[in-house]
Amino acid sequence: MSTKRIGIIGGGIAGLAAAYRCEQLADDVAVTLIEREPRLGGKILTERVDGFVVEGAPDSFLSRKPRGVGLCEELGLAEQLHGRRPEHEKTFVRRHGQLHRLPSGLTGMIPTNLDALTNSTLISPAGRERLAQEASLPPVPAKGDESVAHFVTRRLGREVYEQLVEPLMSGIYAGDGEQLSLAATFPQLRQLELKHGSLLKGLSASQPAGSIQAAYPPFVSLPGGMATLVEAIQARLSRTQLCTGVTVESIRRQGDGYAITLADGHPIRVDAVILATPAFVTARLLADLDPVLADLHAQIPHTSAAIITLAFTASDLPHPLDGYGYVIPQVEETDLLACTWTSSKWDGRAPVGSALIRVYAGRYGRRDVTQLDDAELLALARAEVESTLGIAATPVRTWIHRWPNAMPQYLLGHTERLAQIEQRLAQNPGLFLAGAAYRGVGIPDCIESGERVARESTKLLAGRA
């Protein structure tokens, strides 16, 4: 039996999950993984310096999405998974320079505990009254998609959208809720409305019984940072050739397989190709192979982001940092999305006597913050923590991570575009797609997509044996 070859382009978590799963599924398959950057992991990047554990992008993932914890369990990392520090279980919203605590009883992004809103300074009496009317509002008959903003405003009122839902949603997508597709981002909300006649009734009915204890906290991380997951996968790869710092120039058909041409002109012959690259990179790589499929990917917009991390001497801070941090609504009209109090949120992220704070910048539709120089980004972050938290002290250490075109935007029409992409893929047997551009931007979503195409590609090659 001849060895079959799978080429994986992209060494982020989707590509790594695909490579690992291919090895587990097929002994007769050789994998070549090609990554343009000199390191693996994509947006999962952890710096460990002098007792600081600094995340360049994601610092955790949702445990309710099974493939994140599932892969960690498989890799022997389950015992390391831990939740946020419970003694600081508070999150705030910044409005007009003041911090307002998020009310309890949020299910996802939606406030379901009306009593908890009574004392909230975020929602006015009129806003609470409008929310209380939701159960009596009839559902809109199923007919196409709508924006997240339109749906939430229609069901819960504009104030709840702007003050509660939008800032939490932006923390996931860095997007504009007026343009984000509900069907592509939170389809379960529409399904609950149609099934129960009310979003709040549907959320209440879908809650698990109080006696059921979840196996993991809602958000989980690893003591050494999220790069621990990348390192664990890499350590388990035994039949995958890793090519880092290598750029792919093009992909073309060759017989019943493909030829991957590298930037130096070197061709790699494979039987199947998995593209685990951002949509705009996928568009470039497919330009000659399938111009229609390339154009569909080029139509997926992205927004850029920057994360500025500041380390302080804890005794220099006038604010107690007694919470996980705060989010910033779009109505504040700033490039900033959130501020996380990392050393309060997670154990072991800063040495004793130090505090670590992360400031997130970059919104869809605003300027590209990655074009700002280091001094400008630091000034932006320091001005934020000084005006909101009263921190005028000079940071003892700083880190800046830029992510140009980092976040795909699932705008209205995204689900229709995905259907067209699937149709074109059917005309390119042996070509597979994975990553954040399609059906989820979180770590578990990307893992699931990589594992899915690993199953599909190995099954296809097994049928050719």
C-alpha positions in Angstrom: 0.0 0.0 0.0 1.5 3.3 -1.1 1.8 6.2 1.3 -0.7 8.9 0.8 0.3 12.6 1.3 -1.8 15.4 2.8 -0.5 19.0 2.7 -1.7 21.3 5.4 -1.2 25.0 4.8 -1.4 27.1 8.0 0.1 26.2 11.4 -2.5 27.8 13.6 -4.7 25.8 15.9 -6.9 24.6 13.1 -4.0 23.3 11.0 -2.3 21.7 14.0 -5.5 20.0 15.1 -5.9 18.7 11.5 -2.3 17.3 11.5 -2.7 15.6 14.8 -6.1 14.1 13.9 -4.7 12.9 10.5 -2.0 11.0 12.4 -4.4 9.4 14.7 -6.8 8.3 12.0 -4.5 7.0 9.3 -1.1 5.1 9.7 -0.5 5.2 5.9 -0.8 9.0 5.5 2.2 11.3 5.6 1.5 14.9 6.5 3.4 18.0 5.5 2.4 21.2 7.4 3.6 24.5 6.0 3.5 27.7 8.0 4.7 31.1 6.8 5.7 32.3 10.2 8.8 30.9 12.0 6.6 29.6 14.9 3.4 27.5 15.1 0.2 28.5 16.8 -1.1 31.4 14.8 -2.9 33.8 17.1 -2.2 31.5 20.1 1.0 33.1 21.4 2.2 33.2 25.0 5.3 35.0 26.3 6.7 33.8 29.6 9.2 36.3 31.0 10.4 36.8 34.6 7.3 35.3 36.2 4.9 37.0 33.8 2.7 34.9 31.6 1.5 37.2 28.8 -1.0 36.2 26.1 -0.6 37.8 22.7 -4.3 37.1 21.9 -6.8 34.5 23.4 -6.3 33.8 27.1 -8.9 31.1 27.4 -11.7 29.2 25.7 -15.3 28.2 26.3 -15.6 24.7 27.9 -19.1 24.2 26.7 -17.8 23.8 23.1 -16.6 20.2 23.4 -13.5 20.0 21.1 -11.4 22.4 23.2 -11.6 20.4 26.4 -11.8 17.2 24.4 -8.5 17.7 22.8 -6.9 18.8 26.1 -8.1 15.6 27.7 -6.7 13.6 24.9 -3.3 15.4 25.2 -3.2 14.8 29.0 -3.8 18.5 29.8 -7.2 18.0 31.5 -5.8 18.4 35.1 -4.2 21.7 34.2 -7.4 23.3 32.9 -8.6 25.8 35.4 -11.2 28.6 35.6 -11.0 32.3 36.5 -10.3 33.3 40.1 -13.7 33.1 41.8 -12.9 35.7 44.4 -12.8 38.3 41.7 -16.0 37.2 39.8 -17.1 40.6 38.6 -17.1 42.3 35.2 -17.9 45.9 34.4 -19.0 48.0 31.5 -17.4 51.4 31.0 -19.8 54.2 30.3 -18.8 57.9 30.3 -15.7 57.1 32.2 -17.4 55.2 34.9 -17.5 51.5 35.6 -20.9 49.8 36.0 -21.0 46.2 37.1 -22.6 43.7 34.8 -25.7 42.3 36.4 -25.9 38.7 37.4 -28.1 36.3 35.5 -26.6 36.7 32.1 -27.1 33.7 29.9 -24.5 34.1 27.2 -24.9 37.8 26.5 -28.6 38.0 27.4 -30.0 39.2 30.8 -32.5 36.7 32.0 -32.7 37.7 35.7 -35.0 40.7 35.7 -34.7 41.1 39.4 -30.9 41.4 39.1 -31.4 44.3 36.7 -33.4 46.3 39.3 -30.3 47.6 41.0 -28.2 47.8 37.8 -26.9 51.3 36.9 -26.6 50.2 33.3 -30.3 50.0 32.4 -32.8 52.7 33.1 -36.3 51.9 34.5 -37.7 52.4 31.0 -35.2 49.9 29.6 -36.0 47.4 32.3 -39.7 47.8 31.6 -39.1 47.2 27.9 -37.2 44.1 28.6 -39.9 42.8 30.9 -42.3 43.0 27.9 -40.3 40.6 25.9 -42.2 37.5 26.9 -45.4 39.0 25.5 -44.0 39.9 22.1 -44.9 37.6 19.3 -42.1 35.9 17.3 -41.4 37.1 13.8 -42.1 34.3 11.3 -39.0 32.6 9.9 -37.9 34.5 6.8 -34.2 35.0 6.1 -31.5 36.5 8.2 -31.2 39.6 10.3 -28.5 41.5 12.1 -27.6 40.8 15.7 -28.5 44.4 16.5 -31.9 44.2 14.8 -32.8 40.9 16.5 -31.7 42.0 20.1 -33.3 45.4 19.7 -36.5 43.8 18.4 -36.7 41.4 21.3 -35.1 43.2 24.2 -35.0 46.8 23.4 -32.3 49.2 22.1 -31.0 50.0 25.6 -30.3 46.4 26.5 -28.5 46.0 23.1 -26.3 49.0 23.5 -25.4 48.7 27.2 -25.2 44.9 27.7 -25.2 42.8 24.6 -23.2 44.8 22.1 -20.1 45.3 24.3 -20.0 41.6 25.2 -20.5 40.6 21.5 -17.7 42.9 20.4 -15.4 41.1 22.8 -15.9 38.0 20.6 -16.0 39.4 17.1 -14.7 43.0 17.3 -17.6 43.6 14.9 -20.5 45.9 14.2 -23.7 44.3 15.4 -25.7 46.3 12.8 -23.9 44.3 10.2 -23.1 40.9 11.9 -25.4 38.1 10.8 -27.4 36.5 13.5 -27.6 33.2 11.6 -23.8 33.0 11.4 -23.0 34.2 14.9 -25.8 33.3 17.3 -28.3 31.2 15.4 -29.5 29.5 18.6 -31.1 32.8 19.7 -33.4 32.9 16.7 -34.2 29.2 17.2 -35.2 29.8 20.8 -37.5 32.6 19.7 -39.2 30.4 17.1 -39.5 27.4 19.4 -40.7 29.1 22.6 -42.3 32.2 21.2 -40.0 34.3 23.5 -36.2 34.6 23.7 -36.3 34.8 27.5 -38.6 31.9 27.9 -36.4 29.9 25.6 -33.3 30.7 27.5 -35.0 29.8 30.8 -36.2 26.5 29.4 -32.8 25.6 28.1 -31.0 26.1 31.4 -29.7 22.8 33.0 -31.1 21.7 36.3 -29.4 23.5 39.2 -28.1 20.2 40.7 -26.0 19.4 37.6 -22.4 20.3 38.1 -20.5 21.2 35.0 -17.2 19.3 34.5 -15.3 22.5 33.9 -15.8 26.2 34.6 -17.3 28.2 31.8 -14.0 29.7 30.7 -10.8 27.6 31.0 -7.1 28.3 30.6 -3.8 26.6 31.2 -1.2 27.7 33.9 1.5 28.2 31.3 -0.8 30.1 29.0 -2.6 28.9 25.9 0.6 28.1 24.0 0.8 25.1 26.3 -1.9 23.5 24.0 0.1 24.3 20.9 3.3 22.8 22.4 1.4 19.7 23.5 0.1 19.1 20.0 3.5 19.7 18.4 5.1 17.2 20.9 2.7 14.5 19.8 3.2 14.9 16.1 5.5 12.0 14.9 4.7 11.6 11.2 4.1 15.2 10.3 6.9 17.2 8.5 6.8 20.7 9.9 7.9 23.5 7.5 8.0 26.8 9.3 9.1 30.1 7.8 8.0 28.8 4.4 5.6 30.7 2.1 3.3 28.9 -0.3 3.0 30.7 -3.7 0.2 28.7 -5.3 -1.8 25.5 -5.5 -2.7 23.7 -8.7 -4.2 20.4 -9.9 -1.7 17.6 -10.7 -3.3 14.4 -11.7 -5.8 13.3 -9.1 -3.9 15.3 -6.5 -2.3 18.8 -6.1 1.0 20.5 -6.5 1.8 23.0 -3.8 4.4 25.5 -5.1 6.5 27.3 -2.5 7.9 30.8 -2.9 11.3 29.4 -3.9 9.7 27.5 -6.7 9.9 24.1 -5.0 6.8 22.0 -5.7 5.3 19.5 -3.2 3.1 16.8 -4.6 0.2 15.8 -2.3 -3.0 13.7 -2.7 -5.1 16.2 -0.7 -4.8 19.8 0.6 -6.1 21.3 3.8 -6.1 25.1 3.8 -6.2 26.4 7.3 -5.4 29.9 6.4 -7.2 33.3 6.8 -9.8 33.9 4.1 -7.8 36.5 2.3 -4.7 34.2 2.2 -7.0 31.3 1.0 -8.3 33.7 -1.8 -4.7 34.3 -3.0 -3.7 30.7 -2.9 -6.8 29.6 -4.9 -6.7 32.3 -7.5 -5.4 30.0 -10.2 -7.0 26.8 -9.1 -10.6 28.1 -8.7 -11.1 31.9 -9.3 -14.8 31.7 -8.2 -13.9 30.0 -4.9 -11.0 32.5 -4.4 -13.4 35.4 -5.0 -15.9 34.0 -2.4 -13.1 34.1 0.2 -12.0 37.5 -0.8 -15.5 38.8 0.0 -15.1 37.9 3.7 -14.0 41.1 5.4 -11.6 41.2 8.4 -10.7 43.7 11.1 -7.3 44.3 12.7 -6.6 44.2 16.4 -3.8 45.2 18.8 -3.3 44.0 22.4 -1.3 46.2 24.7 -0.2 44.6 28.0 1.0 46.7 30.9 2.8 45.4 34.0 2.8 47.5 37.1 4.0 47.4 40.7 0.8 46.5 42.5 1.4 49.0 45.3 1.5 51.9 42.7 -2.1 51.2 41.7 -4.9 53.2 43.3 -7.6 50.8 41.9 -8.0 47.4 43.7 -8.6 45.6 40.4 -11.3 43.6 42.2 -12.8 41.9 39.1 -11.9 40.5 35.7 -12.0 43.8 33.9 -14.4 45.8 31.7 -15.8 46.0 28.2 -16.5 49.2 26.3 -19.7 49.7 24.2 -19.5 50.9 20.6 -21.5 54.0 21.6 -18.5 55.2 23.5 -16.9 55.8 20.1 -13.4 54.6 20.8 -11.0 52.2 19.2 -10.8 50.3 22.5 -12.9 47.2 23.2 -12.0 46.1 26.6 -9.5 46.1 29.5 -8.7 42.8 31.3 -7.2 42.7 34.8 -5.2 39.6 33.9 -3.5 39.1 37.3 -6.9 39.3 39.0 -8.6 37.1 36.5 -6.1 34.2 36.4 -3.8 32.7 39.0 0.0 32.8 38.3 0.0 35.4 35.5 2.3 37.9 37.4 4.9 37.7 40.1 3.9 38.5 43.7 3.7 42.3 44.1 3.0 42.9 40.4 -0.2 43.5 38.4 -0.9 42.7 34.8 -3.5 44.6 32.6 -4.4 44.0 29.0 -6.0 46.7 26.8 -7.7 45.5 23.5 -7.9 47.9 20.5 -9.5 47.5 17.1 -13.1 47.7 15.9 -14.6 46.8 12.6 -15.4 50.0 10.6 -12.8 52.1 12.5 -9.2 52.8 11.8 -6.6 50.0 11.5 -4.9 50.2 14.9 -2.0 48.0 13.8 -0.8 50.9 11.7 -0.1 52.9 14.9 3.5 52.8 16.1 4.5 51.4 19.6 4.5 54.9 21.2 1.0 55.6 19.9 -0.4 52.3 21.1 1.2 52.6 24.5 -0.2 56.1 24.8 -3.7 54.9 23.9 -3.5 52.1 26.6 -2.0 54.3 29.3 -4.5 57.0 28.7 -7.3 54.5 29.1 -6.1 53.0 32.4 -5.4 56.5 33.8 -8.8 58.0 32.9 -10.8 55.0 34.0 -8.7 53.4 36.7 -6.7 56.4 37.9 -3.4 54.6 37.1 -0.8 57.3 36.4 2.2 55.1 37.4 4.7 54.2 34.7 4.5 50.5 33.7 7.5 48.5 34.7 7.2 46.4 31.5 5.0 46.5 28.4 4.2 44.1 25.5 2.5 45.0 22.2 1.0 42.4 19.9 -0.4 43.4 16.5 -2.8 41.3 14.5 -3.5 42.8 11.1 -6.7 41.5 9.5 -7.1 39.1 12.4 -10.8 38.8 12.9 -13.1 37.6 10.1 -16.5 39.3 10.1 -19.6 37.2 9.6 -21.7 39.9 8.0 -25.2 39.5 6.6 -25.0 37.0 3.8 -22.3 35.0 5.4 -24.3 31.7 5.5 -25.3 32.1 1.9 -21.6 32.6 1.0 -20.7 29.4 3.0 -23.2 27.5 0.9 -21.6 28.7 -2.3 -18.2 27.8 -0.9 -19.4 24.3 -0.2 -20.7 24.0 -3.8 -17.4 25.0 -5.2 -15.5 22.6 -3.0 -17.5 19.8 -4.4 -15.9 20.5 -7.7 -12.4 20.3 -6.2 -12.1 16.8 -4.7 -9.2 16.6 -2.3 -9.4 20.2 -1.3 -10.5 21.0 2.3 -11.0 24.2 4.3 -10.6 24.9 8.0 -10.2 27.8 10.4 -12.0 30.9 11.8 -13.4 32.2 8.5 -16.3 29.8 8.4 -18.4 28.7 11.4 -16.8 30.0 14.6 -13.8 32.1 15.6 -13.0 30.5 19.0 -10.3 28.0 19.8 -12.8 25.0 20.1 -14.4 26.1 16.8 -11.1 26.1 15.0 -10.1 22.7 16.5 -13.4 21.2 15.5 -13.0 22.5 11.9 -9.4 21.1 11.7 -10.5 17.7 13.0 -13.5 17.6 10.7 -11.4 18.1 7.6 -8.9 15.5 8.9 -11.6 12.9 9.0 -12.9 13.9 5.6 -9.5 13.9 3.9 -8.3 10.6 5.4 -11.6 9.0 4.5 -11.2 10.2 0.9 -7.7 8.9 0.6 -8.7 5.6 2.1 -11.3 5.2 -0.6 -8.6 5.7 -3.2 -6.4 2.9 -1.9 
